[in-house]
Amino acid sequence: MKGENFIEELINALNPSEKRYVKLYLKRNTPESKDNNYLKLFLILEKNIDITDKEIIRQFPKKFTANQLSVTKFYLTNQILKALENFQYEKSKEQKIRSGLSHVSILFSKSMYDQSLKLCKKLHQAAIKNDLLFYQLEIKLWEAKILSKKVESKNPEAIIEKTFRDLNAISDSLNTYIKLQEIDYLILLQNQRGGLTRKPEEELKIKEWVKKVEASKTETLGSFKNEYLYHHILSLGYYQLQDTDKNFQHRKGLIELFDKYEEMKTTFADEYISTLNNFILVCGIQKKEEQFFDYLQILKSYTSNDRNLITKVLYTAYTQELLYYYNNKNYTAALELIPKIDTFLIEHEKGIPLSSKMLFMFLITGIYLGSGKKEKALEWNNRFLNYPDAEKIYDLYLYSRIFQIMIHFEMGNQILVNSLLKSIYRHLLQNERLYLFEKKLIAFLKNILKDNNKIKQYFLEMLNDIKTLKKDPYEKKAFQYFDFETWLSKKIELLN
């Protein structure tokens, strides 16, 4: 548990469906003879998440103490977690198998070996269907344990030996899974923490991960999850290394994997939607327009009874459309889409992950900046920078601060620009992110503030610098966030 505000964070994280279920659970699971303090506290916190303990105590009977509130919070937290466990049961294959294994254990303790073995066979089929290697291993161990008690079986030794051969095969797949999953988490962390790598030592690390994974052969990976991780890691790795052809190859490999195992589109629905999202993205980057729109339509037509999945489909589709217009500088189409996205963000605020929310705000800021709508660009940029935990999406946060300077520069707020330049310079220096492009951009803006007579000269010099930096394998990655070259060219045209 996370300390004092754990329950506040938990209640704040619940979606409307979960809140309804928790309330029903608290009503059903509190004895009628007792005051339902759990439900009362839940309703108070749901209404005002920032309420203080003193204010909460005032809403309870006079004898209700701070110590009682602490105890009530503790037990309410446990009740909420139990309610969520029940709520997720029907959707969670793991929970069903875990519950089934508990039943196996009970039957085994009652010497009901035939019944426990029969249940093991059923659970094993479910584990295979859902590619749950950990559970396959545990179920097979239970089978061996049960078989060791069934001395009346025909040739039990051979059956146990066969069971352990299966166990070794599962163990091999599981070891491969663990190795691949470790690299997958490391490369995801790199991707989410800093965006595109711009340091040679970071690139070298990614190349080493890619080399390790490429040494695996797809035909020996042994499971759907392992094949998924194989292509997922390599697609992320080649995205970081800016090898668009190999990135496309492995994004396509993931699509083909789901087409091969059609049932996995439902079993691993989250991963399937992410696979569609990333394939659409790389099609857009490679200008494969027919495939882009075909797979965007496949994404939009995905159906499910799970509201969270449908929310994911919607924000994923909106992201890809907006990104497509942003990258192709089709600001007219983008500006028409923004009001729909704004409404969607408000209505589904809690169902959208932080990274997606920040990407929407970042892209919309860039679209307004690129189309010359300074006031709207500033409004969305402020929404980004003032959003809680915005800095966690560090690459977008960094370029949003650069946007902030560019917007105020365009608005003629010279004193503020000078202050912002000093602030971002210190920030970049402290975080070891002061690369050549950032140095030149800061110097360029400082020069303009100092000497208005050479504005055109400074713009032309910066434009030439950008054309040169685009040839650098590390510096060119900065230009994936915004088309600085076009922005400068437009300013030079106005100066002429």
HUQUI-V612925 format. One record per residue. RES is the residue in three letters. SS is DSSP state (@ for helix, = for strand, . for the rest). PHI is phi in whole degrees, 0 to 359 (999 if undefined). PSI is psi in whole degrees, 0 to 359 (* if undefined). Layout:
res=RES ss=SS phi=PHI psi=PSI
res=RES ss=SS phi=PHI psi=PSI
This chain:
res=MET ss=. phi=999 psi=152
res=LYS ss=. phi=265 psi=37
res=GLY ss=. phi=83 psi=198
res=GLU ss=. phi=298 psi=321
res=ASN ss=. phi=263 psi=20
res=PHE ss=@ phi=301 psi=314
res=ILE ss=@ phi=293 psi=323
res=GLU ss=@ phi=297 psi=316
res=GLU ss=@ phi=297 psi=319
res=LEU ss=@ phi=295 psi=312
res=ILE ss=@ phi=296 psi=320
res=ASN ss=@ phi=296 psi=333
res=ALA ss=@ phi=276 psi=349
res=LEU ss=. phi=287 psi=139
res=ASN ss=. phi=274 psi=168
res=PRO ss=@ phi=305 psi=319
res=SER ss=@ phi=297 psi=318
res=GLU ss=@ phi=294 psi=321
res=LYS ss=@ phi=298 psi=317
res=ARG ss=@ phi=299 psi=316
res=TYR ss=@ phi=294 psi=318
res=VAL ss=@ phi=300 psi=317
res=LYS ss=@ phi=299 psi=316
res=LEU ss=@ phi=296 psi=319
res=TYR ss=@ phi=297 psi=317
res=LEU ss=@ phi=293 psi=325
res=LYS ss=@ phi=293 psi=317
res=ARG ss=@ phi=287 psi=329
res=ASN ss=. phi=254 psi=18
res=THR ss=. phi=247 psi=124
res=PRO ss=. phi=305 psi=139
res=GLU ss=. phi=299 psi=333
res=SER ss=. phi=287 psi=345
res=LYS ss=. phi=253 psi=150
res=ASP ss=. phi=293 psi=137
res=ASN ss=. phi=275 psi=72
res=ASN ss=@ phi=296 psi=330
res=TYR ss=@ phi=297 psi=311
res=LEU ss=@ phi=295 psi=319
res=LYS ss=@ phi=300 psi=315
res=LEU ss=@ phi=295 psi=320
res=PHE ss=@ phi=300 psi=313
res=LEU ss=@ phi=295 psi=323
res=ILE ss=@ phi=295 psi=313
res=LEU ss=@ phi=290 psi=326
res=GLU ss=@ phi=297 psi=321
res=LYS ss=@ phi=286 psi=321
res=ASN ss=. phi=218 psi=95
res=ILE ss=. phi=290 psi=339
res=ASP ss=. phi=263 psi=9
res=ILE ss=. phi=297 psi=144
res=THR ss=. phi=275 psi=162
res=ASP ss=@ phi=300 psi=320
res=LYS ss=@ phi=298 psi=319
res=GLU ss=@ phi=292 psi=324
res=ILE ss=@ phi=295 psi=313
res=ILE ss=@ phi=302 psi=325
res=ARG ss=@ phi=296 psi=336
res=GLN ss=. phi=272 psi=359
res=PHE ss=. phi=254 psi=170
res=PRO ss=. phi=304 psi=159
res=LYS ss=. phi=303 psi=325
res=LYS ss=. phi=281 psi=357
res=PHE ss=. phi=287 psi=120
res=THR ss=. phi=257 psi=170
res=ALA ss=@ phi=298 psi=322
res=ASN ss=@ phi=295 psi=319
res=GLN ss=@ phi=296 psi=322
res=LEU ss=@ phi=297 psi=317
res=SER ss=@ phi=301 psi=316
res=VAL ss=@ phi=294 psi=318
res=THR ss=@ phi=297 psi=319
res=LYS ss=@ phi=299 psi=317
res=PHE ss=@ phi=299 psi=310
res=TYR ss=@ phi=290 psi=327
res=LEU ss=@ phi=296 psi=319
res=THR ss=@ phi=303 psi=313
res=ASN ss=@ phi=297 psi=320
res=GLN ss=@ phi=295 psi=319
res=ILE ss=@ phi=297 psi=316
res=LEU ss=@ phi=296 psi=321
res=LYS ss=@ phi=295 psi=319
res=ALA ss=@ phi=298 psi=316
res=LEU ss=@ phi=295 psi=324
res=GLU ss=@ phi=299 psi=316
res=ASN ss=@ phi=295 psi=319
res=PHE ss=@ phi=299 psi=321
res=GLN ss=@ phi=276 psi=351
res=TYR ss=@ phi=305 psi=311
res=GLU ss=. phi=297 psi=329
res=LYS ss=. phi=271 psi=342
res=SER ss=. phi=262 psi=109
res=LYS ss=@ phi=295 psi=323
res=GLU ss=@ phi=298 psi=317
res=GLN ss=@ phi=296 psi=321
res=LYS ss=@ phi=295 psi=318
res=ILE ss=@ phi=291 psi=320
res=ARG ss=@ phi=299 psi=319
res=SER ss=@ phi=295 psi=319
res=GLY ss=@ phi=298 psi=321
res=LEU ss=@ phi=293 psi=328
res=SER ss=@ phi=296 psi=321
res=HIS ss=@ phi=292 psi=322
res=VAL ss=@ phi=301 psi=314
res=SER ss=@ phi=300 psi=319
res=ILE ss=@ phi=295 psi=313
res=LEU ss=@ phi=299 psi=320
res=PHE ss=@ phi=298 psi=317
res=SER ss=@ phi=295 psi=339
res=LYS ss=. phi=265 psi=11
res=SER ss=. phi=61 psi=27
res=MET ss=. phi=265 psi=71
res=TYR ss=@ phi=291 psi=319
res=ASP ss=@ phi=298 psi=315
res=GLN ss=@ phi=294 psi=318
res=SER ss=@ phi=293 psi=323
res=LEU ss=@ phi=292 psi=319
res=LYS ss=@ phi=299 psi=318
res=LEU ss=@ phi=294 psi=322
res=CYS ss=@ phi=301 psi=315
res=LYS ss=@ phi=300 psi=318
res=LYS ss=@ phi=295 psi=315
res=LEU ss=@ phi=295 psi=324
res=HIS ss=@ phi=295 psi=321
res=GLN ss=@ phi=297 psi=320
res=ALA ss=@ phi=294 psi=321
res=ALA ss=@ phi=293 psi=321
res=ILE ss=@ phi=294 psi=315
res=LYS ss=@ phi=302 psi=323
res=ASN ss=. phi=260 psi=10
res=ASP ss=. phi=56 psi=44
res=LEU ss=. phi=261 psi=89
res=LEU ss=@ phi=295 psi=320
res=PHE ss=@ phi=301 psi=317
res=TYR ss=@ phi=287 psi=325
res=GLN ss=@ phi=303 psi=317
res=LEU ss=@ phi=296 psi=313
res=GLU ss=@ phi=296 psi=320
res=ILE ss=@ phi=295 psi=317
res=LYS ss=@ phi=296 psi=324
res=LEU ss=@ phi=296 psi=321
res=TRP ss=@ phi=295 psi=318
res=GLU ss=@ phi=302 psi=314
res=ALA ss=@ phi=298 psi=319
res=LYS ss=@ phi=296 psi=318
res=ILE ss=@ phi=293 psi=316
res=LEU ss=@ phi=297 psi=329
res=SER ss=. phi=294 psi=342
res=LYS ss=. phi=267 psi=342
res=LYS ss=. phi=269 psi=70
res=VAL ss=. phi=294 psi=339
res=GLU ss=. phi=279 psi=352
res=SER ss=. phi=295 psi=153
res=LYS ss=. phi=284 psi=121
res=ASN ss=. phi=52 psi=59
res=PRO ss=@ phi=296 psi=330
res=GLU ss=@ phi=299 psi=314
res=ALA ss=@ phi=296 psi=322
res=ILE ss=@ phi=294 psi=317
res=ILE ss=@ phi=294 psi=319
res=GLU ss=@ phi=299 psi=318
res=LYS ss=@ phi=297 psi=319
res=THR ss=@ phi=299 psi=319
res=PHE ss=@ phi=284 psi=334
res=ARG ss=@ phi=295 psi=318
res=ASP ss=@ phi=299 psi=319
res=LEU ss=@ phi=300 psi=318
res=ASN ss=@ phi=296 psi=320
res=ALA ss=@ phi=295 psi=316
res=ILE ss=@ phi=297 psi=319
res=SER ss=@ phi=299 psi=319
res=ASP ss=@ phi=298 psi=314
res=SER ss=@ phi=297 psi=321
res=LEU ss=@ phi=292 psi=320
res=ASN ss=@ phi=298 psi=318
res=THR ss=@ phi=298 psi=317
res=TYR ss=@ phi=301 psi=315
res=ILE ss=@ phi=298 psi=317
res=LYS ss=@ phi=295 psi=315
res=LEU ss=@ phi=292 psi=319
res=GLN ss=@ phi=296 psi=323
res=GLU ss=@ phi=301 psi=312
res=ILE ss=@ phi=294 psi=321
res=ASP ss=@ phi=300 psi=314
res=TYR ss=@ phi=295 psi=320
res=LEU ss=@ phi=295 psi=318
res=ILE ss=@ phi=286 psi=328
res=LEU ss=@ phi=294 psi=319
res=LEU ss=@ phi=299 psi=315
res=GLN ss=@ phi=300 psi=317
res=ASN ss=@ phi=293 psi=317
res=GLN ss=@ phi=281 psi=328
res=ARG ss=@ phi=283 psi=319
res=GLY ss=@ phi=232 psi=4
res=GLY ss=. phi=69 psi=214
res=LEU ss=. phi=292 psi=129
res=THR ss=. phi=290 psi=139
res=ARG ss=. phi=233 psi=17
res=LYS ss=. phi=243 psi=135
res=PRO ss=@ phi=304 psi=321
res=GLU ss=@ phi=292 psi=327
res=GLU ss=@ phi=289 psi=320
res=GLU ss=@ phi=297 psi=321
res=LEU ss=@ phi=298 psi=319
res=LYS ss=@ phi=298 psi=316
res=ILE ss=@ phi=295 psi=320
res=LYS ss=@ phi=299 psi=322
res=GLU ss=@ phi=294 psi=318
res=TRP ss=@ phi=298 psi=315
res=VAL ss=@ phi=299 psi=317
res=LYS ss=@ phi=298 psi=318
res=LYS ss=@ phi=300 psi=315
res=VAL ss=@ phi=289 psi=321
res=GLU ss=@ phi=296 psi=338
res=ALA ss=. phi=292 psi=338
res=SER ss=. phi=285 psi=144
res=LYS ss=. phi=257 psi=134
res=THR ss=@ phi=301 psi=327
res=GLU ss=@ phi=287 psi=346
res=THR ss=@ phi=251 psi=10
res=LEU ss=. phi=286 psi=331
res=GLY ss=. phi=86 psi=354
res=SER ss=. phi=197 psi=161
res=PHE ss=@ phi=301 psi=313
res=LYS ss=@ phi=300 psi=319
res=ASN ss=@ phi=293 psi=320
res=GLU ss=@ phi=295 psi=321
res=TYR ss=@ phi=299 psi=311
res=LEU ss=@ phi=297 psi=321
res=TYR ss=@ phi=306 psi=306
res=HIS ss=@ phi=289 psi=325
res=HIS ss=@ phi=295 psi=314
res=ILE ss=@ phi=297 psi=314
res=LEU ss=@ phi=291 psi=326
res=SER ss=@ phi=293 psi=318
res=LEU ss=@ phi=295 psi=317
res=GLY ss=@ phi=299 psi=313
res=TYR ss=@ phi=287 psi=335
res=TYR ss=@ phi=296 psi=314
res=GLN ss=@ phi=296 psi=323
res=LEU ss=. phi=277 psi=359
res=GLN ss=. phi=62 psi=32
res=ASP ss=. phi=263 psi=91
res=THR ss=@ phi=294 psi=327
res=ASP ss=@ phi=294 psi=314
res=LYS ss=@ phi=286 psi=328
res=ASN ss=@ phi=300 psi=313
res=PHE ss=@ phi=299 psi=317
res=GLN ss=@ phi=304 psi=315
res=HIS ss=@ phi=277 psi=332
res=ARG ss=@ phi=295 psi=319
res=LYS ss=@ phi=294 psi=324
res=GLY ss=@ phi=300 psi=323
res=LEU ss=@ phi=291 psi=320
res=ILE ss=@ phi=299 psi=314
res=GLU ss=@ phi=295 psi=326
res=LEU ss=@ phi=296 psi=316
res=PHE ss=@ phi=291 psi=327
res=ASP ss=@ phi=292 psi=328
res=LYS ss=@ phi=289 psi=318
res=TYR ss=. phi=249 psi=76
res=GLU ss=. phi=306 psi=322
res=GLU ss=. phi=294 psi=338
res=MET ss=@ phi=288 psi=345
res=LYS ss=@ phi=295 psi=335
res=THR ss=@ phi=265 psi=316
res=THR ss=@ phi=298 psi=315
res=PHE ss=. phi=246 psi=60
res=ALA ss=@ phi=298 psi=318
res=ASP ss=@ phi=302 psi=312
res=GLU ss=@ phi=294 psi=324
res=TYR ss=@ phi=294 psi=316
res=ILE ss=@ phi=297 psi=318
res=SER ss=@ phi=296 psi=323
res=THR ss=@ phi=297 psi=314
res=LEU ss=@ phi=300 psi=315
res=ASN ss=@ phi=304 psi=310
res=ASN ss=@ phi=289 psi=327
res=PHE ss=@ phi=291 psi=319
res=ILE ss=@ phi=299 psi=318
res=LEU ss=@ phi=301 psi=311
res=VAL ss=@ phi=289 psi=330
res=CYS ss=@ phi=296 psi=320
res=GLY ss=@ phi=296 psi=317
res=ILE ss=@ phi=297 psi=320
res=GLN ss=. phi=272 psi=8
res=LYS ss=. phi=61 psi=31
res=LYS ss=. phi=271 psi=76
res=GLU ss=@ phi=296 psi=321
res=GLU ss=@ phi=298 psi=313
res=GLN ss=@ phi=293 psi=323
res=PHE ss=@ phi=304 psi=306
res=PHE ss=@ phi=286 psi=328
res=ASP ss=@ phi=298 psi=312
res=TYR ss=@ phi=282 psi=335
res=LEU ss=@ phi=296 psi=321
res=GLN ss=@ phi=292 psi=321
res=ILE ss=@ phi=299 psi=316
res=LEU ss=@ phi=298 psi=311
res=LYS ss=@ phi=296 psi=331
res=SER ss=. phi=271 psi=2
res=TYR ss=. phi=294 psi=131
res=THR ss=. phi=241 psi=150
res=SER ss=. phi=196 psi=154
res=ASN ss=. phi=276 psi=352
res=ASP ss=. phi=276 psi=113
res=ARG ss=@ phi=299 psi=323
res=ASN ss=@ phi=297 psi=321
res=LEU ss=@ phi=294 psi=318
res=ILE ss=@ phi=295 psi=321
res=THR ss=@ phi=300 psi=318
res=LYS ss=@ phi=297 psi=318
res=VAL ss=@ phi=301 psi=315
res=LEU ss=@ phi=294 psi=312
res=TYR ss=@ phi=289 psi=331
res=THR ss=@ phi=293 psi=315
res=ALA ss=@ phi=295 psi=316
res=TYR ss=@ phi=300 psi=318
res=THR ss=@ phi=300 psi=313
res=GLN ss=@ phi=292 psi=321
res=GLU ss=@ phi=297 psi=312
res=LEU ss=@ phi=296 psi=318
res=LEU ss=@ phi=296 psi=321
res=TYR ss=@ phi=298 psi=313
res=TYR ss=@ phi=294 psi=322
res=TYR ss=@ phi=297 psi=311
res=ASN ss=@ phi=293 psi=329
res=ASN ss=. phi=265 psi=6
res=LYS ss=. phi=55 psi=34
res=ASN ss=. phi=270 psi=75
res=TYR ss=@ phi=291 psi=333
res=THR ss=@ phi=297 psi=311
res=ALA ss=@ phi=295 psi=321
res=ALA ss=@ phi=296 psi=317
res=LEU ss=@ phi=295 psi=330
res=GLU ss=@ phi=289 psi=329
res=LEU ss=@ phi=279 psi=332
res=ILE ss=@ phi=303 psi=315
res=PRO ss=@ phi=302 psi=322
res=LYS ss=@ phi=296 psi=318
res=ILE ss=@ phi=293 psi=320
res=ASP ss=@ phi=300 psi=314
res=THR ss=@ phi=298 psi=316
res=PHE ss=@ phi=299 psi=317
res=LEU ss=@ phi=298 psi=321
res=ILE ss=@ phi=290 psi=315
res=GLU ss=@ phi=289 psi=329
res=HIS ss=. phi=242 psi=29
res=GLU ss=@ phi=311 psi=316
res=LYS ss=@ phi=280 psi=343
res=GLY ss=@ phi=268 psi=359
res=ILE ss=. phi=251 psi=128
res=PRO ss=. phi=295 psi=156
res=LEU ss=@ phi=306 psi=314
res=SER ss=@ phi=301 psi=321
res=SER ss=@ phi=288 psi=320
res=LYS ss=@ phi=300 psi=315
res=MET ss=@ phi=293 psi=325
res=LEU ss=@ phi=295 psi=317
res=PHE ss=@ phi=304 psi=310
res=MET ss=@ phi=297 psi=320
res=PHE ss=@ phi=295 psi=311
res=LEU ss=@ phi=297 psi=318
res=ILE ss=@ phi=295 psi=321
res=THR ss=@ phi=301 psi=313
res=GLY ss=@ phi=297 psi=323
res=ILE ss=@ phi=293 psi=315
res=TYR ss=@ phi=294 psi=322
res=LEU ss=@ phi=294 psi=314
res=GLY ss=@ phi=294 psi=331
res=SER ss=. phi=265 psi=7
res=GLY ss=. phi=81 psi=14
res=LYS ss=. phi=263 psi=82
res=LYS ss=@ phi=297 psi=317
res=GLU ss=@ phi=296 psi=318
res=LYS ss=@ phi=291 psi=324
res=ALA ss=@ phi=298 psi=318
res=LEU ss=@ phi=294 psi=319
res=GLU ss=@ phi=301 psi=312
res=TRP ss=@ phi=286 psi=327
res=ASN ss=@ phi=295 psi=321
res=ASN ss=@ phi=294 psi=322
res=ARG ss=@ phi=299 psi=319
res=PHE ss=@ phi=296 psi=304
res=LEU ss=@ phi=293 psi=334
res=ASN ss=. phi=268 psi=358
res=TYR ss=. phi=285 psi=137
res=PRO ss=. phi=304 psi=134
res=ASP ss=. phi=67 psi=20
res=ALA ss=@ phi=304 psi=325
res=GLU ss=@ phi=292 psi=344
res=LYS ss=@ phi=295 psi=331
res=ILE ss=. phi=266 psi=76
res=TYR ss=@ phi=295 psi=319
res=ASP ss=@ phi=296 psi=318
res=LEU ss=@ phi=291 psi=323
res=TYR ss=@ phi=300 psi=315
res=LEU ss=@ phi=298 psi=314
res=TYR ss=@ phi=285 psi=338
res=SER ss=@ phi=292 psi=326
res=ARG ss=@ phi=291 psi=326
res=ILE ss=@ phi=292 psi=318
res=PHE ss=@ phi=304 psi=317
res=GLN ss=@ phi=304 psi=316
res=ILE ss=@ phi=294 psi=316
res=MET ss=@ phi=296 psi=320
res=ILE ss=@ phi=295 psi=312
res=HIS ss=@ phi=292 psi=330
res=PHE ss=@ phi=298 psi=314
res=GLU ss=@ phi=294 psi=330
res=MET ss=. phi=277 psi=357
res=GLY ss=. phi=80 psi=19
res=ASN ss=. phi=272 psi=72
res=GLN ss=@ phi=296 psi=319
res=ILE ss=@ phi=296 psi=317
res=LEU ss=@ phi=294 psi=320
res=VAL ss=@ phi=300 psi=316
res=ASN ss=@ phi=300 psi=318
res=SER ss=@ phi=293 psi=318
res=LEU ss=@ phi=294 psi=324
res=LEU ss=@ phi=297 psi=317
res=LYS ss=@ phi=297 psi=318
res=SER ss=@ phi=295 psi=314
res=ILE ss=@ phi=289 psi=328
res=TYR ss=@ phi=299 psi=313
res=ARG ss=@ phi=299 psi=317
res=HIS ss=@ phi=298 psi=313
res=LEU ss=@ phi=297 psi=320
res=LEU ss=@ phi=295 psi=314
res=GLN ss=@ phi=295 psi=326
res=ASN ss=. phi=263 psi=10
res=GLU ss=. phi=54 psi=43
res=ARG ss=. phi=239 psi=19
res=LEU ss=. phi=273 psi=82
res=TYR ss=. phi=273 psi=177
res=LEU ss=@ phi=299 psi=318
res=PHE ss=@ phi=299 psi=313
res=GLU ss=@ phi=298 psi=320
res=LYS ss=@ phi=300 psi=314
res=LYS ss=@ phi=291 psi=323
res=LEU ss=@ phi=294 psi=317
res=ILE ss=@ phi=295 psi=316
res=ALA ss=@ phi=298 psi=319
res=PHE ss=@ phi=300 psi=312
res=LEU ss=@ phi=292 psi=323
res=LYS ss=@ phi=296 psi=317
res=ASN ss=@ phi=299 psi=318
res=ILE ss=@ phi=296 psi=320
res=LEU ss=@ phi=294 psi=327
res=LYS ss=@ phi=280 psi=322
res=ASP ss=. phi=222 psi=99
res=ASN ss=@ phi=289 psi=342
res=ASN ss=@ phi=286 psi=342
res=LYS ss=@ phi=246 psi=26
res=ILE ss=@ phi=304 psi=311
res=LYS ss=@ phi=298 psi=319
res=GLN ss=@ phi=299 psi=316
res=TYR ss=@ phi=295 psi=321
res=PHE ss=@ phi=296 psi=317
res=LEU ss=@ phi=294 psi=319
res=GLU ss=@ phi=297 psi=318
res=MET ss=@ phi=293 psi=322
res=LEU ss=@ phi=298 psi=316
res=ASN ss=@ phi=296 psi=321
res=ASP ss=@ phi=300 psi=317
res=ILE ss=@ phi=295 psi=318
res=LYS ss=@ phi=299 psi=324
res=THR ss=@ phi=288 psi=316
res=LEU ss=@ phi=296 psi=331
res=LYS ss=. phi=296 psi=341
res=LYS ss=. phi=272 psi=347
res=ASP ss=. phi=279 psi=128
res=PRO ss=. phi=299 psi=335
res=TYR ss=. phi=263 psi=316
res=GLU ss=@ phi=291 psi=331
res=LYS ss=@ phi=297 psi=339
res=LYS ss=@ phi=294 psi=336
res=ALA ss=@ phi=297 psi=332
res=PHE ss=@ phi=274 psi=2
res=GLN ss=@ phi=282 psi=342
res=TYR ss=. phi=273 psi=328
res=PHE ss=. phi=200 psi=148
res=ASP ss=. phi=274 psi=80
res=PHE ss=@ phi=296 psi=328
res=GLU ss=@ phi=297 psi=313
res=THR ss=@ phi=295 psi=319
res=TRP ss=@ phi=301 psi=314
res=LEU ss=@ phi=294 psi=319
res=SER ss=@ phi=300 psi=320
res=LYS ss=@ phi=296 psi=320
res=LYS ss=@ phi=294 psi=320
res=ILE ss=@ phi=295 psi=320
res=GLU ss=@ phi=301 psi=318
res=LEU ss=@ phi=294 psi=325
res=LEU ss=@ phi=291 psi=332
res=ASN ss=. phi=286 psi=*
